Amino acid sequence: MIRGSSSRRGWYERTVEPLLANLNRRTSILLVSGFFTISFFIWYRTAYISSAPLLHSDYGAYGAKRGFDGTWNYHRDAENLMLDSQQCDQAFPGLFEEVDRPVNDRIHNPITFEEIDGMPKQNGYVRAMIYNQQLYVIDKAGGIYSREIATLHALHRAILTSPEPLPNIEFAFNTDDRIPSVPLWGYARRAEDTHIWLIPDFGYWSWPETKVGSMREVQMKAALTEEYEGWTWATKVPKILWRGATMGLQLREKFIEVTKDKHWADVKALDWHNKESMANDLKSMSEHCQYKYLAHTEGNSYSGRLKYLQVCRSVIVAHTMDWIQHHHPLMQSNGPQQNYVEVKRSFDDLDQKIAWLESHSNEAERIAANNVRTFREQYLTPAAEVCYWRKVINGWAKVSFEPEFFKVVNGTRVWRGLPIESYLLERRLEWNPY
């Protein structure tokens, strides 16, 4: 929380925030104001930013200013993108189960070029390789909103910031909700989809279509809502919140039916094409943090909302899930480290579970605190994300083939991929340069 009286905070909002909103004019300000401006920003950094950890990092570019000492420290390490493999293991125990699993499965049956070459090129398919620390896009099919671009950006960042050389690999990923159970990289899988390698979903980079923004933006707004705007556990609305489209899914329609007219529920279906519904019923992700209990329901497969709910100091209430994401092994529904409450897929026990939460406020607050400590303040940080990406790359290399950089076309050797920098600008593999 930013220190000082309410009048001082008012001065901050009237004076400092407009300056920060116009940082693109900082150069001209410095030229005109000189010493005053430099002094002001030094004072501001000391007096205000240092008291808001999500608005300030102890790190410079890529988090390299102060070193990791073997023990995770959120305020120091959250944006450190340069942890090496040993430091990643120390910082994030338990995070890499969904890499170890497929590695162990294929260690005696390596992935072949023919397997990658024969994969179905369904909508959302991207084939790529990493060669000499450079990411190349080889092939693609269709596209699902901005998902492939977001995933490529996130992967590229993990490569660029790696303090250790990464192996040469060739792979494919698919950005759709449901993908074939073959050695593809994907966002989610069912228990039986043992061939799929899980990666962080596109929303970690950004989800612009729903105007959610980047994961770090969501985390910062959540922290500001709770720490600056005063939505502490004691002041949060004692209801379970859910907003979303039902999409004709029986699971979601059942949830709405079970919570209808309950005094402890604020549950509404959204119609994304209805302006009145969006104006009156939509809740931003930071507004979710104003509630004590947040409901998670799966969608067409997994639901991308879960990671956003996990940034709030609230109790996540989730039905038994069919779909697994890369961070799900860290979710605990009981014990001293419990960080969410699980209910049946039928929601038959939801009323009972909410009643227990309401009558055990201290226990509920502990679960909410565990949720923030586990996810917002450790396993969903940028540092954890790049560590996971690099673990996938190294794991894949252990059980896969060494890619060929060139292919022969009409007797001539040609590159097999387009460098990621060019692809991200043109967003296509071939174009007429004239």
Legacy VTK file of the C-alpha trace (Angstrom):
# vtk DataFile Version 3.0
C-alpha trace
ASCII
DATASET POLYDATA
POINTS 434 float
0.000 0.000 0.000
1.266 3.483 -0.821
2.194 5.289 2.354
0.843 8.628 3.527
-2.376 10.392 4.385
-5.436 10.503 2.115
-4.533 14.071 1.083
-1.035 12.924 0.177
-2.474 10.081 -1.894
-4.768 12.603 -3.565
-1.738 14.707 -4.458
-0.094 11.552 -5.798
-3.091 10.849 -8.067
-3.297 14.463 -9.284
0.421 15.033 -9.778
2.469 11.844 -10.094
0.117 9.612 -12.085
-0.319 12.100 -14.950
3.471 12.344 -15.197
3.830 8.575 -15.328
1.067 8.337 -17.946
3.105 10.600 -20.170
6.505 8.979 -19.866
6.858 9.105 -23.636
7.460 12.844 -23.149
10.076 12.254 -20.467
12.969 13.228 -22.705
11.553 16.681 -23.382
10.723 17.112 -19.699
14.313 16.336 -18.782
15.647 18.842 -21.290
13.433 21.593 -19.916
13.469 20.795 -16.235
16.969 19.382 -15.839
17.996 18.892 -12.283
14.470 19.297 -10.861
13.074 16.453 -12.921
15.886 14.055 -12.070
15.540 14.904 -8.382
11.773 14.464 -8.524
11.944 10.980 -10.009
14.597 9.888 -7.514
12.375 11.146 -4.694
9.277 9.512 -6.200
11.014 6.167 -6.548
12.108 6.253 -2.909
8.889 7.579 -1.387
6.256 5.753 -3.393
7.282 3.022 -5.797
9.370 1.130 -3.280
6.252 0.613 -1.160
4.304 -0.964 -4.041
6.225 -4.141 -4.958
4.227 -4.912 -8.089
5.003 -1.488 -9.512
8.688 -1.738 -8.714
11.293 -4.405 -9.199
14.744 -4.752 -7.724
15.856 -5.738 -11.205
17.042 -3.907 -14.267
16.825 -5.307 -17.805
15.608 -8.926 -17.718
15.922 -8.980 -13.936
19.693 -9.193 -13.832
20.515 -6.594 -11.178
20.495 -8.667 -8.013
21.202 -12.391 -7.951
19.050 -15.300 -6.890
20.424 -16.837 -3.675
18.751 -20.256 -3.852
15.623 -19.296 -1.914
12.583 -17.779 -3.625
11.892 -14.140 -2.750
8.880 -12.736 -4.571
9.787 -9.051 -4.368
13.304 -9.721 -5.583
12.821 -12.630 -7.994
9.388 -12.334 -9.638
10.680 -10.679 -12.812
14.074 -12.325 -12.941
14.049 -13.886 -16.404
17.636 -15.111 -16.186
17.523 -17.976 -13.705
19.576 -20.926 -14.862
18.248 -24.496 -14.827
19.492 -25.257 -11.313
18.054 -22.009 -9.963
14.723 -22.751 -11.681
14.569 -26.093 -9.883
15.302 -24.344 -6.570
12.795 -21.553 -7.136
9.896 -23.648 -8.443
9.776 -27.156 -6.967
6.840 -29.120 -8.335
6.307 -26.887 -11.376
7.832 -29.234 -13.930
5.787 -32.398 -13.428
4.130 -31.911 -16.823
7.570 -31.914 -18.460
8.980 -34.871 -16.540
5.907 -36.984 -17.335
6.220 -37.030 -21.187
10.027 -37.197 -20.993
9.802 -40.373 -18.924
7.167 -41.709 -21.314
9.351 -41.259 -24.422
12.861 -41.794 -23.042
13.066 -45.285 -24.589
10.965 -44.429 -27.641
12.324 -41.169 -29.068
10.159 -38.777 -31.082
11.016 -38.957 -34.785
10.972 -36.492 -37.659
8.320 -38.663 -39.306
6.017 -38.224 -36.295
6.269 -34.442 -36.493
5.964 -34.496 -40.272
2.848 -36.653 -40.175
0.882 -34.629 -37.614
-2.535 -33.327 -38.662
-2.256 -29.641 -39.590
-5.471 -28.533 -37.955
-6.446 -24.913 -37.427
-4.061 -23.353 -34.905
-1.102 -25.532 -35.932
2.426 -24.081 -35.888
5.608 -26.000 -36.682
8.882 -24.450 -35.563
12.459 -25.113 -34.561
15.122 -23.648 -32.342
18.523 -23.682 -34.010
21.631 -22.018 -32.616
19.519 -20.058 -30.089
17.247 -18.686 -32.857
13.527 -19.451 -33.201
12.263 -20.255 -36.711
8.696 -20.809 -37.940
8.550 -23.631 -40.492
4.847 -24.102 -41.191
1.409 -23.101 -39.947
-2.266 -23.761 -40.583
-4.954 -21.165 -39.977
-4.921 -19.096 -36.841
-7.059 -18.634 -33.741
-7.297 -14.962 -32.825
-3.883 -13.806 -31.541
-3.018 -17.067 -29.798
-0.167 -18.252 -32.015
1.441 -14.796 -31.952
1.240 -14.619 -28.158
2.733 -18.085 -27.743
5.582 -17.371 -30.161
6.358 -14.114 -28.354
6.456 -15.897 -24.983
8.677 -18.668 -26.319
10.979 -16.145 -28.028
11.380 -14.229 -24.748
12.326 -17.413 -22.906
15.013 -18.133 -25.510
16.400 -14.599 -25.569
16.749 -14.418 -21.791
18.206 -17.873 -21.219
21.534 -17.635 -19.371
22.457 -21.071 -20.740
22.615 -22.354 -24.337
19.456 -24.146 -25.403
19.505 -27.288 -27.567
18.430 -27.449 -31.210
14.911 -28.886 -31.455
12.043 -29.149 -33.920
8.474 -29.297 -32.644
4.861 -28.328 -33.307
2.187 -26.757 -31.149
-1.519 -26.154 -31.596
-3.436 -23.242 -30.084
-6.913 -24.779 -30.233
-8.813 -25.808 -27.109
-8.857 -29.467 -28.147
-5.942 -31.007 -30.032
-5.025 -34.534 -31.190
-3.288 -36.741 -28.631
0.028 -36.829 -30.471
3.420 -35.328 -29.506
2.136 -31.780 -29.860
2.693 -28.898 -27.496
-0.678 -27.691 -26.222
-2.394 -25.639 -23.546
-4.382 -28.423 -21.883
-4.947 -32.158 -21.922
-7.157 -34.815 -20.385
-5.656 -37.604 -18.295
-5.742 -39.964 -21.268
-3.961 -37.482 -23.570
-0.539 -38.695 -22.472
1.265 -37.683 -25.692
0.520 -33.953 -25.325
3.234 -31.724 -23.836
1.758 -28.872 -21.817
2.895 -25.269 -22.272
1.679 -22.002 -20.698
-1.371 -20.792 -22.576
-1.492 -17.673 -24.754
-2.956 -15.519 -21.982
0.339 -15.376 -20.122
1.559 -13.057 -22.879
-1.763 -11.258 -23.440
-5.426 -11.877 -24.233
-6.432 -8.740 -26.137
-9.706 -10.063 -27.588
-11.311 -10.081 -24.135
-9.414 -6.911 -23.144
-7.857 -8.744 -20.209
-4.336 -7.680 -21.102
-1.065 -9.322 -20.133
-0.714 -11.640 -17.160
1.568 -9.172 -15.406
-1.006 -6.420 -15.961
-3.706 -8.587 -14.356
-1.441 -9.313 -11.388
-0.571 -5.648 -10.874
-4.214 -4.563 -10.998
-5.205 -7.314 -8.574
-2.563 -6.238 -6.076
-3.547 -2.586 -6.402
-7.216 -3.468 -5.868
-6.469 -5.335 -2.674
-3.578 -3.320 -1.264
-4.229 0.227 -2.490
-8.004 0.377 -2.879
-8.516 -1.406 0.417
-10.247 -4.661 -0.584
-8.862 -6.684 2.305
-10.319 -10.049 3.279
-12.545 -8.373 5.877
-14.027 -5.925 3.349
-14.546 -8.300 0.419
-18.068 -9.199 -0.676
-18.996 -12.508 1.054
-20.382 -14.103 -2.104
-19.192 -16.411 -4.839
-18.723 -14.574 -8.134
-18.981 -15.983 -11.652
-19.357 -14.326 -15.023
-19.158 -16.050 -18.376
-20.966 -17.276 -21.451
-22.737 -20.600 -21.040
-22.077 -21.554 -24.696
-24.777 -24.177 -24.336
-22.523 -26.198 -22.012
-24.430 -28.382 -19.577
-21.793 -27.890 -16.879
-22.148 -24.098 -16.845
-25.927 -24.146 -17.170
-26.081 -26.508 -14.181
-23.913 -24.119 -12.167
-26.230 -21.196 -12.928
-29.238 -23.311 -11.959
-27.693 -24.402 -8.630
-26.764 -20.832 -7.635
-30.039 -19.176 -8.686
-31.528 -16.956 -5.946
-28.866 -17.971 -3.420
-27.969 -15.166 -1.027
-24.310 -16.197 -1.214
-24.045 -16.084 -5.018
-23.442 -13.342 -7.582
-23.637 -15.474 -10.713
-24.694 -14.223 -14.145
-24.339 -15.456 -17.698
-22.904 -12.973 -20.177
-24.083 -12.371 -23.708
-21.067 -10.970 -25.511
-23.286 -9.669 -28.320
-25.689 -7.826 -26.014
-24.516 -4.293 -25.090
-26.829 -4.110 -22.073
-25.518 -7.396 -20.695
-21.919 -6.287 -21.139
-22.556 -2.848 -19.640
-24.414 -4.084 -16.562
-23.025 -7.533 -15.801
-19.403 -7.663 -16.947
-16.768 -7.662 -14.197
-13.127 -6.841 -14.868
-10.543 -9.269 -13.526
-9.523 -6.777 -10.837
-13.188 -6.449 -9.785
-13.203 -10.201 -9.234
-10.733 -9.549 -6.412
-13.445 -7.672 -4.521
-15.181 -11.002 -3.743
-14.244 -13.612 -1.156
-15.111 -16.602 -3.326
-14.485 -17.054 -7.060
-15.972 -19.876 -9.109
-14.037 -21.668 -11.820
-15.844 -23.695 -14.474
-14.356 -25.430 -17.482
-15.472 -24.415 -20.984
-15.076 -26.101 -24.356
-12.131 -27.810 -22.719
-10.095 -26.014 -20.071
-10.922 -22.399 -19.252
-8.305 -19.654 -19.476
-9.883 -17.765 -16.570
-8.384 -19.943 -13.818
-4.927 -18.352 -13.835
-6.555 -14.913 -13.545
-8.699 -15.964 -10.579
-5.554 -17.279 -8.904
-4.058 -13.790 -8.691
-6.757 -12.675 -6.216
-6.548 -13.120 -2.458
-9.809 -15.021 -2.670
-10.923 -18.634 -2.327
-11.096 -20.405 -5.678
-14.022 -22.831 -5.805
-13.596 -25.278 -8.697
-15.460 -28.419 -9.675
-13.497 -31.621 -10.266
-11.701 -30.866 -13.504
-11.341 -33.060 -16.572
-8.663 -30.853 -18.131
-5.098 -30.380 -16.922
-2.889 -27.311 -17.451
0.831 -27.036 -16.827
0.474 -25.556 -13.315
-2.369 -27.774 -12.066
-0.097 -30.179 -10.120
0.435 -27.274 -7.708
-3.260 -27.043 -6.833
-4.098 -28.568 -3.436
-7.662 -29.068 -2.238
-6.812 -30.098 1.334
-4.078 -29.992 3.959
-2.064 -27.094 5.408
-1.120 -25.816 1.938
-4.681 -25.963 0.593
-5.101 -23.260 -2.047
-8.575 -23.929 -3.450
-11.844 -25.691 -2.640
-13.025 -28.543 -4.836
-16.698 -29.386 -5.395
-18.415 -32.079 -7.456
-19.000 -31.559 -11.182
-22.725 -31.811 -10.380
-22.338 -28.968 -7.821
-24.491 -30.976 -5.414
-22.183 -30.073 -2.533
-21.649 -26.407 -3.463
-24.180 -25.077 -0.934
-22.529 -27.117 1.815
-19.006 -25.977 0.873
-20.010 -22.294 0.822
-21.710 -22.687 4.201
-18.486 -24.151 5.599
-16.432 -21.260 4.204
-18.822 -18.711 5.703
-18.688 -20.353 9.134
-14.897 -20.845 9.081
-13.688 -17.401 8.080
-10.160 -17.888 9.414
-9.737 -21.107 7.462
-11.167 -19.484 4.344
-8.751 -16.587 4.700
-5.868 -19.036 5.049
-6.867 -20.796 1.808
-7.082 -17.419 0.059
-3.641 -16.439 1.365
-2.189 -19.764 0.189
-3.691 -19.128 -3.229
-1.914 -15.774 -3.582
1.333 -17.041 -2.090
1.449 -20.071 -4.384
0.307 -18.551 -7.661
0.470 -14.751 -7.857
3.617 -14.544 -5.790
5.514 -17.541 -7.163
4.332 -20.010 -9.784
2.515 -17.611 -12.134
5.297 -15.013 -12.199
7.291 -14.153 -15.349
10.302 -15.891 -13.793
8.340 -19.137 -13.424
6.977 -18.896 -16.963
10.362 -18.603 -18.694
11.769 -21.370 -16.472
8.941 -23.641 -17.566
9.429 -22.848 -21.259
13.132 -23.656 -21.059
12.404 -26.874 -19.174
10.086 -27.931 -22.030
12.809 -27.165 -24.592
15.452 -29.163 -22.709
13.062 -32.002 -21.971
11.979 -32.266 -25.601
15.629 -32.384 -26.714
16.245 -35.425 -24.487
13.686 -37.544 -26.345
13.634 -36.067 -29.851
15.736 -35.864 -33.020
18.294 -33.230 -34.023
16.671 -30.955 -36.645
18.136 -30.188 -40.075
18.520 -26.491 -40.810
18.409 -26.872 -44.612
16.239 -28.759 -47.067
17.026 -29.422 -50.715
14.656 -27.954 -53.323
15.458 -28.565 -57.007
19.043 -29.325 -56.091
19.462 -26.159 -54.000
19.786 -25.962 -50.240
17.244 -23.579 -48.688
16.385 -22.591 -45.140
13.616 -24.620 -43.520
12.150 -21.770 -41.540
11.590 -18.058 -41.274
13.287 -16.221 -38.375
10.748 -15.308 -35.737
11.491 -11.574 -36.000
10.331 -11.498 -39.625
7.364 -13.769 -39.012
6.032 -11.647 -36.165
6.141 -8.541 -38.372
4.512 -10.035 -41.472
2.616 -12.876 -39.741
3.029 -15.064 -42.793
5.767 -17.322 -44.110
5.927 -16.136 -47.709
5.250 -12.822 -49.426
6.095 -11.003 -52.612
8.925 -8.544 -51.786
8.046 -6.293 -54.735
LINES 1 435
434 0 1 2 3 4 5 6 7 8 9 10 11 12 13 14 15 16 17 18 19 20 21 22 23 24 25 26 27 28 29 30 31 32 33 34 35 36 37 38 39 40 41 42 43 44 45 46 47 48 49 50 51 52 53 54 55 56 57 58 59 60 61 62 63 64 65 66 67 68 69 70 71 72 73 74 75 76 77 78 79 80 81 82 83 84 85 86 87 88 89 90 91 92 93 94 95 96 97 98 99 100 101 102 103 104 105 106 107 108 109 110 111 112 113 114 115 116 117 118 119 120 121 122 123 124 125 126 127 128 129 130 131 132 133 134 135 136 137 138 139 140 141 142 143 144 145 146 147 148 149 150 151 152 153 154 155 156 157 158 159 160 161 162 163 164 165 166 167 168 169 170 171 172 173 174 175 176 177 178 179 180 181 182 183 184 185 186 187 188 189 190 191 192 193 194 195 196 197 198 199 200 201 202 203 204 205 206 207 208 209 210 211 212 213 214 215 216 217 218 219 220 221 222 223 224 225 226 227 228 229 230 231 232 233 234 235 236 237 238 239 240 241 242 243 244 245 246 247 248 249 250 251 252 253 254 255 256 257 258 259 260 261 262 263 264 265 266 267 268 269 270 271 272 273 274 275 276 277 278 279 280 281 282 283 284 285 286 287 288 289 290 291 292 293 294 295 296 297 298 299 300 301 302 303 304 305 306 307 308 309 310 311 312 313 314 315 316 317 318 319 320 321 322 323 324 325 326 327 328 329 330 331 332 333 334 335 336 337 338 339 340 341 342 343 344 345 346 347 348 349 350 351 352 353 354 355 356 357 358 359 360 361 362 363 364 365 366 367 368 369 370 371 372 373 374 375 376 377 378 379 380 381 382 383 384 385 386 387 388 389 390 391 392 393 394 395 396 397 398 399 400 401 402 403 404 405 406 407 408 409 410 411 412 413 414 415 416 417 418 419 420 421 422 423 424 425 426 427 428 429 430 431 432 433
